Each structure stands twice: as structure tokens, then as C-alpha cells.
Amino acid sequence: MDQICNHITEITEIKTAVEHVCEECKKVDGWWVHLRTCQTCGATLCCDSSPSQHMTKHFHQTGHPVASSAEPGEKWLWCYADESFVTYD
């Protein structure tokens, strides 16, 4: 069984999207495919399938390693730093 990285195991409460919009795309009238929520600061940004890939840019700019899916019904976490993925209930 694969081990879950420390960045994910340190999360005690899942942050969820306040609005179902990419905060950065909204500023420039952009569009997105799927949304992710940063588990450090709570920012909700677009995924890598979106043109601007704001969540990955956020990780590189801030070092905030873990994002969750902000899509309804999806319950998973991704650690950019360790490339670790985990689902949760």
C-alpha cells in the first residue's frame, strides 16, 4: 500500500469553495473546466485542464502544496509537492 504524504496527513479539516468560480479567471473574464480549492489558504482556482491553470500557478507562487477538488461529488486531495493523490469520505 502506498503511503500518503505528510502534507496530506497534516490536514485536519477540508476547506471547501465559497463560490463555484475560479477567483483569478473571474477577474479577467476567463473560463475554466474544473475547480480546485487550496487546503492552505482556501483559494478556489482552475485545474490544469483549464486554459490558465491557476491552481498549479498558485502552488508555484506560494508553495501551498495540497488542493482538493471543488467539484460536486468529488472527494479527493492532490499534493503538488509530492504528487500524491488520496480520496476521502
N, C-alpha and C positions, 0 to 999 in steps of 0.2 A: 504494500500500500504506500502511495506517495505521501510525503509529509507536506503539511500546509505551512507556508512561510510564516515567519514571525510577524510580518506586517499585518497579515490577515488574522492570525490568532490573537493579536492585541486588540482587535475591535470588539467592543462590548455592546455597542448599540448601533444598528444600521441607520445611517442618515438617508432620508428619502427626499425626493424632489418636492420643492414648494410649488413650483409651476411646471407644467409639462412642456417646457420650451428650452432651447439652448440659449443661455444667457448672452453668449457672445454673438451668435447668429442673429438674435433678436435686435442687437444694436446696429447691425449693418444690413438688415433685411435679407439675411441669408436663409438657407434651408438646411434641414438635417434629415437623416434616415432614422437613427435611433439615439436615445439619450442615455447618459451615464451620470451618476452622482458621486462626487469626490467624498471619500469617507474621512478626510481630514477637515475640510472646510465647508462641505455641503454644497459646493458649486455644482450646478447641473449643466452639462455641456454635451456636445455631439460626439458620436463614435467615429471610428476610423473608416467606416463605410460612407460617412458624410463628407462633402467636399472640403470642409475646413478642418476636420479632425481636431476640434478644440480640446477634447479631454486629454489626448496624447500631448498636445502642446502645453496644456496646464501641468501635466506631470513633469515635463522637461523644464518648465519655467519655475515651478515651485518645489519639486521633489516630493509632492504628495503622492504616495505610491499606490493606494488602493481606491478603486472605483466600483460601484455597484451598478447593475442595470437599473435604469429608471423606467423601464417598460413594464406596463401592467402584466402581472402574472409571472414575470421573470424574477427569480431569486438566486442571484449569483454575485460573486465578488471576483475581481481580477486585480492582481498585483502587477503593476508595470515593472517595478524594480526586479522582481524575482520571476516574472512570467508564470505566476501561479494562479490557478483557477479553482474555485470551490462553489458548490451550490449549498443553499441552506434552506431551512423550513421556516 
